[in-house]
Amino acid sequence: MTYAKLQNGSDIRGIALEGIDGEYVNLTEQAVYDLARAFGTWLSKQTGKDHLKIAIGRDSRLSGQNLQHSIMDGLLFDGVQIFDCGLATTPAMFMACVFPQTDCDGSIMITASHLPWNRNGMKFFDKNGGLESFQIKELIEIADTQNFIRAREGSIRKCDLMDFYATHLKNMIKEEINAPDYEQPLKGLHIVVDAGNGAGGFYATNVLGPLGADISGSQFLEPDGTFPNHIPNPENKEAMDSVCRAVLDHHADLGLIFDTDVDRSSAVDENGNPISRNAIIALAALIAKKDHPQTTIVTDSVTSDELHTFLENHGMKHHRFKRGYKNVINEAKRLNEEGIDCQLAIETSGHAAFKQNYFLDDGAYLATQIVIKAVKEKISNQLSDLKQPLEEGEFRIHIDGENFAEYGNFVIDQLTEKAKKDPSIQLADSNYEGIRLNFDKEHGYGWLLVRMSLHDPILPCNIESNMKGGKEQIKQWLNHALQEDDRLDLSVLK
């Protein structure tokens, strides 16, 4: 038996509960028990310590408590001093390795982000940040071989980590806002928070409210692992529409929305307009450039040409890279090591990691920075020169059969050869995944990006155009170009 199938990049993810036809539990209590013990063994080797301090937290998922008990049982057996953080956020779990009150050697967050209610997973941190994919492979090898290091009996203590974390965020706001009332610097600001019934409700009740903000109209703050109101995902249209309506209905100055474990966030301006995808990158970039006016911003590959122009017009440099929050973060770190100032790594999904915040993708930190900006000036004014494409869309083409990644990359290579023979198309000057094509005015006046999904048998295809009907023209070109590939479900292009 191997746990390799539970690896999802730098995370562990699997099916934790029955209830959906055709989906069988593979993230069992035994699996998380073994993987937790493997993490303890790995961390002991990394630190040279026999007696570790490890924090454990979870989001609101229905399976979270049982999995947390199994994880703590495994670590307790191996002599770990456990900090039981209960309901928590992913960024706060990393901060358990930073805060002097905890000073943990490592931490485990039990979450599957925005995935359906029956899923769950594990994210691992040490003092350097989240573990990388190759390190997850090392944990899996230890778990598979049961080659654990056992010390003496461990201990468990309750930890008010989210109180420490909320205080940390409140202090940031107080320090940045020179308000007459230092204790309530947000008095007079009306902010609606949508937590999607995940772990983010604390931000309204424990951060904004105590600082004087009016949080009336905030919604879905109560943790509920069935996610009864909408998918807790800032990229989800229904979720964004919901928080936009709430801002308008309650005449708020600002809206904030989090995903389940609060490593992502997006916003809504005072006019009810969503600040997501390219707009959330633009806003985060303005925050990053405050003390670094010519910094480089690393984004994922699907960002628009309009965002590129916005960043350059504001004196920044735009560096597109592979999709995947770990990819953009590691690329930003690499640039800094080469002497290129890079203060922000961010995806259109809402994963935003600032250099000054440990390059930690932290939705609450981004939200805090947005609140600080909103006190000084309306958010809509700050993004008034960000243009939007006339038409845009994403089409996800399913790949049938085995070895889908190999086949998907073959399809992309074939598309590249076809595009080279078409005088109406130009290959983009720089691209780090898949193929990005630019179309002239007679053939759509826009661009197409086709890439292989990080983990699924899917070819995501992003199209943007600044001509009426251009998106459809580009889509039909793609449909025609893929007709010979019999393993592709092209129904989404019809």
C-alpha positions as CSV (number, residue, x, y, z in Angstrom):
1,M,0.0,0.0,0.0
2,T,1.2,3.5,-0.8
3,Y,-0.2,7.0,0.1
4,A,1.2,8.5,-3.1
5,K,-2.2,8.9,-4.6
6,L,-3.1,11.3,-1.8
7,Q,-0.4,13.8,-2.9
8,N,-1.7,16.9,-4.6
9,G,1.3,19.0,-5.4
10,S,2.6,20.3,-2.0
11,D,-0.6,19.2,-0.2
12,I,-2.3,15.9,0.8
13,R,-5.9,15.7,-0.4
14,G,-8.4,12.9,-0.5
15,I,-12.0,11.8,0.0
16,A,-12.7,11.8,3.7
17,L,-16.4,11.0,3.9
18,E,-18.9,8.8,2.0
19,G,-22.0,10.3,0.5
20,I,-21.2,10.9,-3.2
21,D,-21.8,8.1,-5.6
22,G,-18.6,6.7,-7.1
23,E,-16.3,8.4,-4.6
24,Y,-14.7,6.1,-2.0
25,V,-12.9,7.2,1.2
26,N,-9.2,7.1,0.8
27,L,-8.2,9.9,3.3
28,T,-8.8,7.6,6.2
29,E,-8.1,8.1,9.9
30,Q,-5.3,5.6,9.6
31,A,-3.8,7.5,6.6
32,V,-3.6,10.8,8.5
33,Y,-2.3,9.0,11.6
34,D,0.6,7.6,9.5
35,L,1.3,10.8,7.6
36,A,1.3,12.8,10.9
37,R,3.8,10.4,12.4
38,A,5.9,10.7,9.2
39,F,5.9,14.5,9.5
40,G,7.1,14.2,13.0
41,T,9.9,11.8,12.0
42,W,10.9,14.1,9.0
43,L,10.8,17.2,11.2
44,S,12.9,15.6,13.9
45,K,15.6,14.8,11.2
46,Q,15.4,18.3,9.8
47,T,15.7,20.1,13.2
48,G,17.9,17.6,15.1
49,K,15.4,17.7,17.9
50,D,14.1,14.7,19.8
51,H,11.2,16.5,21.4
52,L,9.1,18.6,19.0
53,K,6.4,21.2,19.3
54,I,3.8,20.8,16.5
55,A,0.5,22.8,16.2
56,I,-2.6,21.2,14.7
57,G,-5.6,23.1,13.3
58,R,-8.6,22.5,11.0
59,D,-11.2,24.3,8.9
60,S,-14.9,23.8,9.2
61,R,-15.2,20.6,7.3
62,L,-17.4,17.8,8.7
63,S,-14.5,15.3,8.8
64,G,-12.1,17.7,10.4
65,Q,-12.5,16.8,14.1
66,N,-12.1,13.1,13.6
67,L,-9.0,13.5,11.4
68,Q,-7.5,15.9,13.9
69,H,-8.0,13.4,16.7
70,S,-6.2,10.7,14.7
71,I,-3.3,13.1,13.8
72,M,-2.9,14.0,17.5
73,D,-3.0,10.4,18.5
74,G,-0.1,9.6,16.1
75,L,2.0,12.6,17.3
76,L,1.2,11.9,20.9
77,F,2.5,8.4,20.5
78,D,5.8,9.7,19.2
79,G,6.4,12.1,22.0
80,V,5.4,15.4,20.4
81,Q,4.2,18.4,22.4
82,I,1.0,19.2,20.6
83,F,-0.7,22.6,20.4
84,D,-4.4,21.9,19.7
85,C,-5.6,25.0,17.8
86,G,-9.1,23.8,17.0
87,L,-10.8,25.8,14.2
88,A,-8.1,27.8,12.5
89,T,-6.9,29.2,9.2
90,T,-4.0,27.9,7.1
91,P,-1.9,31.1,7.4
92,A,-2.4,31.2,11.1
93,M,-1.0,27.6,11.3
94,F,2.2,28.8,9.7
95,M,2.3,31.7,12.2
96,A,2.3,29.2,15.0
97,C,5.9,28.6,14.0
98,V,6.6,32.4,14.2
99,F,4.6,33.8,17.2
100,P,6.7,33.7,20.4
101,Q,3.7,32.5,22.4
102,T,3.9,29.2,20.4
103,D,7.3,29.0,18.7
104,C,6.4,25.6,17.2
105,D,8.8,23.5,15.1
106,G,6.1,22.7,12.7
107,S,2.3,22.7,12.1
108,I,-0.4,20.8,10.3
109,M,-3.5,22.3,8.8
110,I,-6.4,20.0,8.0
111,T,-8.1,21.4,5.0
112,A,-9.1,20.8,1.3
113,S,-9.6,24.5,0.5
114,H,-12.7,25.0,-1.6
115,L,-13.2,21.4,-2.6
116,P,-16.6,19.7,-2.0
117,W,-17.7,18.9,1.6
118,N,-16.6,15.2,1.4
119,R,-13.0,16.0,0.7
120,N,-10.2,17.0,3.2
121,G,-6.5,17.1,3.3
122,M,-3.3,18.2,5.1
123,K,-0.9,21.1,4.7
124,F,2.4,21.0,6.4
125,F,4.6,23.8,7.6
126,D,8.0,24.2,9.3
127,K,9.7,27.5,10.2
128,N,10.7,28.0,6.5
129,G,7.1,27.9,5.3
130,G,5.0,25.3,3.6
131,L,6.6,22.0,2.5
132,E,7.5,21.6,-1.1
133,S,6.2,18.7,-3.4
134,F,9.5,16.8,-3.1
135,Q,9.3,17.0,0.7
136,I,5.7,15.6,0.7
137,K,7.1,12.7,-1.3
138,E,9.6,12.2,1.5
139,L,6.8,12.1,4.1
140,I,4.9,9.6,2.0
141,E,7.9,7.3,1.8
142,I,8.3,7.4,5.6
143,A,4.6,6.7,6.1
144,D,4.6,3.8,3.5
145,T,7.6,2.2,5.2
146,Q,6.4,2.9,8.7
147,N,10.0,4.0,9.5
148,F,9.0,6.3,12.4
149,I,11.2,7.7,15.1
150,R,9.6,7.3,18.5
151,A,10.5,9.3,21.6
152,R,8.7,9.5,24.9
153,E,5.0,10.0,25.5
154,G,3.9,13.4,24.3
155,S,1.4,16.0,25.6
156,I,-1.5,18.0,24.3
157,R,-2.4,21.6,25.3
158,K,-5.2,23.8,24.0
159,C,-3.9,26.9,22.2
160,D,-5.8,30.1,21.4
161,L,-3.9,30.6,18.2
162,M,-6.6,32.5,16.4
163,D,-6.7,35.0,19.3
164,F,-2.9,35.6,18.8
165,Y,-3.5,35.9,15.1
166,A,-6.4,38.3,15.3
167,T,-4.3,40.5,17.7
168,H,-1.5,40.4,15.2
169,L,-3.8,41.7,12.4
170,K,-5.4,44.3,14.6
171,N,-2.0,45.7,15.5
172,M,-1.1,46.0,11.9
173,I,-4.1,48.1,11.2
174,K,-3.5,50.3,14.3
175,E,0.1,50.9,13.3
176,E,-0.7,51.9,9.7
177,I,-3.8,54.1,10.4
178,N,-2.9,57.3,12.2
179,A,-6.5,57.7,13.6
180,P,-7.5,60.0,16.5
181,D,-9.1,57.0,18.2
182,Y,-6.2,54.6,18.2
183,E,-8.3,51.8,19.7
184,Q,-11.0,52.1,17.0
185,P,-9.3,53.3,13.9
186,L,-12.0,51.8,11.6
187,K,-14.9,53.7,13.2
188,G,-17.1,55.1,10.4
189,L,-16.1,52.3,7.9
190,H,-18.7,49.8,6.9
191,I,-17.3,46.4,5.8
192,V,-19.3,43.3,4.8
193,V,-17.4,40.0,5.2
194,D,-18.4,36.8,3.5
195,A,-16.7,33.7,5.1
196,G,-18.6,31.1,3.1
197,N,-19.2,29.1,6.3
198,G,-15.5,28.4,6.4
199,A,-12.9,29.5,9.0
200,G,-12.8,33.2,8.1
201,G,-15.7,34.5,10.2
202,F,-13.2,35.6,12.9
203,Y,-12.0,38.4,10.6
204,A,-15.3,40.2,11.0
205,T,-16.0,39.5,14.7
206,N,-12.5,39.5,16.1
207,V,-10.6,41.9,13.9
208,L,-12.9,44.5,12.2
209,G,-15.6,44.8,14.8
210,P,-13.3,45.4,17.8
211,L,-11.5,48.1,15.8
212,G,-14.8,50.0,15.3
213,A,-15.9,48.9,11.8
214,D,-19.6,48.4,11.1
215,I,-19.8,44.8,10.1
216,S,-23.6,44.6,9.7
217,G,-24.6,42.7,6.6
218,S,-21.7,40.3,6.9
219,Q,-22.8,36.8,6.0
220,F,-22.1,33.1,6.4
221,L,-19.7,33.7,9.3
222,E,-20.8,30.5,11.1
223,P,-18.6,27.5,10.4
224,D,-20.6,24.8,8.6
225,G,-18.9,22.0,6.7
226,T,-21.8,21.4,4.4
227,F,-21.3,24.9,2.9
228,P,-25.0,25.5,2.6
229,N,-25.0,28.9,1.0
230,H,-22.3,28.9,-1.7
231,I,-19.0,27.4,-2.5
232,P,-16.4,29.1,-0.3
233,N,-14.3,30.2,-3.3
234,P,-13.6,33.8,-4.4
235,E,-13.3,32.5,-8.0
236,N,-16.8,31.1,-7.9
237,K,-19.3,33.4,-9.7
238,E,-22.2,32.6,-7.4
239,A,-20.0,33.4,-4.3
240,M,-18.8,36.7,-5.8
241,D,-22.3,37.7,-6.9
242,S,-23.6,37.0,-3.3
243,V,-21.1,39.3,-1.6
244,C,-21.5,42.0,-4.3
245,R,-25.3,42.0,-3.5
246,A,-24.6,42.2,0.2
247,V,-22.4,45.3,-0.3
248,L,-25.1,47.0,-2.3
249,D,-28.0,46.0,-0.1
250,H,-26.2,47.3,3.0
251,H,-24.6,50.3,1.4
252,A,-21.2,49.2,2.6
253,D,-17.8,50.8,1.8
254,L,-16.1,47.6,1.1
255,G,-16.7,43.8,0.8
256,L,-14.3,41.0,1.6
257,I,-14.7,37.3,0.8
258,F,-12.5,34.4,1.9
259,D,-12.1,30.8,0.8
260,T,-12.6,28.0,3.4
261,D,-9.1,28.1,5.0
262,V,-8.5,31.8,4.4
263,D,-5.3,31.5,2.3
264,R,-7.2,33.3,-0.4
265,S,-9.4,36.4,-0.5
266,S,-11.0,38.9,-2.9
267,A,-12.9,42.2,-2.4
268,V,-15.8,44.3,-3.6
269,D,-15.7,48.0,-4.0
270,E,-18.3,50.5,-2.6
271,N,-20.3,50.3,-5.9
272,G,-20.7,46.5,-5.7
273,N,-18.1,45.8,-8.3
274,P,-16.0,42.6,-7.8
275,I,-12.3,43.0,-7.2
276,S,-11.1,39.6,-8.2
277,R,-8.9,37.9,-10.7
278,N,-6.9,40.6,-12.6
279,A,-8.4,43.4,-10.3
280,I,-7.2,41.8,-7.1
281,I,-3.7,41.5,-8.5
282,A,-3.8,45.1,-9.5
283,L,-4.9,46.2,-6.0
284,A,-2.3,43.9,-4.3
285,A,0.4,45.3,-6.6
286,L,-0.5,48.9,-5.5
287,I,-0.1,47.8,-1.9
288,A,3.3,46.1,-2.7
289,K,4.7,49.2,-4.5
290,K,4.1,51.5,-1.6
291,D,7.7,51.2,-0.4
292,H,9.1,49.6,-3.6
293,P,7.8,51.6,-6.5
294,Q,9.6,49.7,-9.3
295,T,9.1,46.2,-7.9
296,T,8.5,43.1,-10.0
297,I,5.1,41.4,-9.6
298,V,5.0,37.6,-10.3
299,T,1.6,36.3,-11.5
300,D,0.2,33.2,-13.0
301,S,0.0,32.8,-16.7
302,V,-3.7,33.6,-17.3
303,T,-3.4,37.3,-16.4
304,S,-4.7,39.8,-19.0
305,D,-2.8,42.2,-21.3
306,E,-4.8,45.0,-19.6
307,L,-3.3,44.1,-16.2
308,H,0.2,44.0,-17.8
309,T,-0.4,47.6,-19.1
310,F,-1.7,48.7,-15.7
311,L,1.4,47.4,-13.8
312,E,3.8,49.0,-16.3
313,N,1.9,52.3,-16.2
314,H,2.3,52.3,-12.4
315,G,6.1,51.8,-12.7
316,M,6.1,48.1,-11.9
317,K,7.4,45.1,-13.9
318,H,5.1,42.2,-14.7
319,H,6.5,38.6,-14.7
320,R,4.1,35.9,-15.8
321,F,4.8,32.4,-14.6
322,K,3.3,28.9,-14.2
323,R,-0.1,28.7,-12.6
324,G,0.0,27.2,-9.0
325,Y,0.5,29.2,-5.9
326,K,3.7,27.4,-5.0
327,N,5.0,28.0,-8.5
328,V,4.6,31.8,-8.4
329,I,5.9,32.0,-4.8
330,N,9.0,30.0,-5.6
331,E,9.6,32.1,-8.8
332,A,9.4,35.3,-6.7
333,K,11.9,33.9,-4.2
334,R,14.2,32.9,-7.1
335,L,14.1,36.4,-8.6
336,N,15.0,38.0,-5.2
337,E,17.9,35.6,-4.9
338,E,19.1,36.9,-8.3
339,G,19.0,40.4,-7.1
340,I,15.6,41.4,-8.7
341,D,13.3,43.1,-6.2
342,C,10.0,41.2,-6.1
343,Q,7.6,42.1,-3.4
344,L,4.5,40.1,-4.5
345,A,3.7,36.7,-5.9
346,I,0.0,36.4,-6.7
347,E,-2.5,34.2,-8.7
348,T,-5.8,35.3,-10.2
349,S,-7.3,32.8,-7.8
350,G,-6.6,35.2,-4.9
351,H,-3.5,33.5,-3.5
352,A,-1.4,36.5,-2.6
353,A,2.1,36.2,-1.0
354,F,4.0,39.4,0.1
355,K,7.7,39.3,0.7
356,Q,7.2,41.3,3.9
357,N,4.9,38.6,5.1
358,Y,7.2,35.6,4.7
359,F,5.9,35.0,1.2
360,L,2.9,33.4,2.9
361,D,-0.2,33.2,0.9
362,D,-2.5,34.8,3.4
363,G,-6.0,36.0,2.6
364,A,-6.5,37.7,5.9
365,Y,-3.2,39.6,5.5
366,L,-4.3,40.8,2.0
367,A,-7.7,41.8,3.4
368,T,-6.0,43.8,6.1
369,Q,-3.9,45.6,3.6
370,I,-7.0,46.4,1.6
371,V,-8.8,47.7,4.6
372,I,-5.9,50.0,5.4
373,K,-6.1,51.4,1.8
374,A,-9.9,51.7,2.0
375,V,-9.6,54.0,5.0
376,K,-7.4,56.4,3.0
377,E,-9.3,56.4,-0.3
378,K,-12.2,54.6,-2.0
379,I,-11.0,51.4,-3.6
380,S,-12.8,52.1,-6.9
381,N,-10.7,55.3,-7.3
382,Q,-7.5,53.3,-6.9
383,L,-8.4,51.0,-9.8
384,S,-10.0,53.5,-12.1
385,D,-7.3,53.1,-14.8
386,L,-7.4,49.3,-14.9
387,K,-9.1,48.4,-18.2
388,Q,-11.0,45.2,-18.7
389,P,-11.2,43.0,-21.9
390,L,-14.4,43.3,-23.8
391,E,-14.9,39.6,-23.8
392,E,-13.4,36.8,-21.8
393,G,-14.0,33.2,-20.9
394,E,-12.4,29.9,-19.6
395,F,-13.3,26.6,-21.2
396,R,-12.1,23.4,-19.6
397,I,-11.6,20.5,-22.0
398,H,-11.7,17.0,-20.5
399,I,-9.2,14.4,-21.6
400,D,-10.3,10.7,-21.7
401,G,-8.1,7.8,-20.9
402,E,-4.8,7.1,-19.1
403,N,-1.6,9.1,-19.1
404,F,-3.6,12.3,-19.5
405,A,-0.8,14.7,-18.7
406,E,1.4,13.2,-21.5
407,Y,-1.5,13.3,-24.0
408,G,-2.4,16.9,-23.0
409,N,1.2,18.1,-23.6
410,F,1.2,16.3,-26.9
411,V,-2.0,18.2,-27.9
412,I,-0.3,21.5,-26.9
413,D,2.7,20.7,-29.1
414,Q,0.4,19.9,-32.0
415,L,-1.4,23.2,-31.5
416,T,1.9,25.1,-31.5
417,E,2.8,23.6,-34.9
418,K,-0.6,24.5,-36.3
419,A,-0.3,28.1,-35.0
420,K,3.1,28.6,-36.5
421,K,1.6,27.9,-40.0
422,D,-1.2,30.4,-39.5
423,P,-0.1,34.0,-40.5
424,S,-3.0,35.5,-38.4
425,I,-1.5,34.1,-35.2
426,Q,1.6,35.0,-33.3
427,L,3.2,33.0,-30.4
428,A,3.5,35.1,-27.3
429,D,7.1,36.4,-26.7
430,S,7.2,34.7,-23.2
431,N,5.2,32.0,-21.7
432,Y,6.0,29.5,-19.0
433,E,3.3,26.9,-19.5
434,G,1.2,25.6,-22.3
435,I,0.8,27.8,-25.4
436,R,-0.3,31.5,-25.5
437,L,-1.4,32.8,-28.9
438,N,-2.1,36.3,-30.1
439,F,-4.8,36.8,-32.8
440,D,-5.0,39.7,-35.2
441,K,-8.1,41.9,-35.7
442,E,-9.5,39.8,-38.5
443,H,-9.4,36.7,-36.4
444,G,-10.6,37.7,-33.0
445,Y,-8.2,40.5,-31.8
446,G,-7.3,38.8,-28.5
447,W,-5.3,35.9,-27.1
448,L,-5.7,32.2,-26.2
449,L,-3.9,30.3,-23.5
450,V,-4.1,26.5,-23.5
451,R,-2.3,24.7,-20.7
452,M,-2.3,21.4,-18.9
453,S,-4.1,21.3,-15.5
454,L,-1.7,20.8,-12.6
455,H,-3.5,17.7,-11.3
456,D,-6.6,16.9,-13.3
457,P,-7.3,15.4,-16.8
458,I,-8.2,18.9,-18.1
459,L,-6.9,21.4,-20.6
460,P,-8.0,24.8,-19.3
461,C,-8.4,27.3,-22.2
462,N,-8.5,31.0,-21.4
463,I,-9.6,33.5,-24.1
464,E,-9.8,37.3,-24.0
465,S,-10.7,39.6,-26.8
466,N,-11.3,43.3,-27.3
467,M,-13.6,42.9,-30.3
468,K,-17.3,42.1,-30.2
469,G,-17.6,38.4,-31.2
470,G,-13.8,37.9,-30.9
471,K,-14.0,35.4,-28.2
472,E,-16.3,33.2,-30.3
473,Q,-14.0,33.5,-33.3
474,I,-11.0,32.4,-31.2
475,K,-13.0,29.6,-29.7
476,Q,-14.0,28.3,-33.1
477,W,-10.4,28.4,-34.3
478,L,-9.5,26.2,-31.3
479,N,-12.4,23.9,-31.9
480,H,-11.4,23.4,-35.5
481,A,-7.7,22.9,-34.6
482,L,-8.5,20.1,-32.1
483,Q,-11.0,18.1,-34.3
484,E,-8.5,15.3,-34.9
485,D,-7.8,14.7,-31.2
486,D,-10.3,11.9,-30.4
487,R,-9.5,11.8,-26.6
488,L,-10.8,15.4,-26.1
489,D,-14.4,16.3,-25.1
490,L,-14.9,19.4,-27.2
491,S,-18.5,19.9,-26.2
492,V,-17.5,23.0,-24.2
493,L,-16.4,24.7,-27.4
494,K,-19.7,24.2,-29.2
